Amino acid sequence: MNEPSPEPPPIQPGATPAAAKWTGRVLSGLIGLLLIASALGKLAGGAPVEEGFSQLGLPLEMRFPLGVLELVIAIIYLVPYTSILGAILLTGYMGGAICTHWRVGDPFIIQSVIGVLIWLGVFLRDRRLWSLIPWRS
């Protein structure tokens, strides 16, 4: 008879391995810096920003609100206490970026990779998330 394989023991919240925690911190920090640089670029404006907005069919008046939104969400993501909320908000923000690029026929692989890295950084830092993914051993 085939006996069902025993379920793996649930991962207890708490002790995240140090290597995973530091990898997640570095990854999250790099993604956060990328997003802050992008936000500051939008806030500063200039010819490259105007050209990018024009290519995407976005009105230039959206530059400042998008820059502020991206900056605030990136900061929420970088604060350890609010990082999961930040990841959720950044998922929505990156989804909008993907749709915007897709609509005009641009490749959106960069935005997709950033979206995955946002969650990978949080996942590696917080062991509580490990129990939400149904891993098989």
Number of C-alpha atoms within 10 A of each C-alpha: 3 4 5 6 6 6 8 10 7 9 13 11 12 9 11 16 12 11 11 16 19 15 16 22 19 14 20 26 17 16 20 20 16 14 21 20 15 16 24 16 16 24 17 12 15 10 8 11 17 16 12 12 17 12 12 17 13 13 10 15 9 11 19 17 13 15 21 16 14 23 22 15 22 25 17 20 25 21 12 14 10 12 23 20 14 23 24 14 18 23 18 13 17 21 15 13 16 19 14 16 18 13 12 11 10 13 12 15 11 11 18 16 11 17 20 13 18 27 21 16 24 24 19 23 26 21 19 15 14 17 13 10 8 8 8 6 5
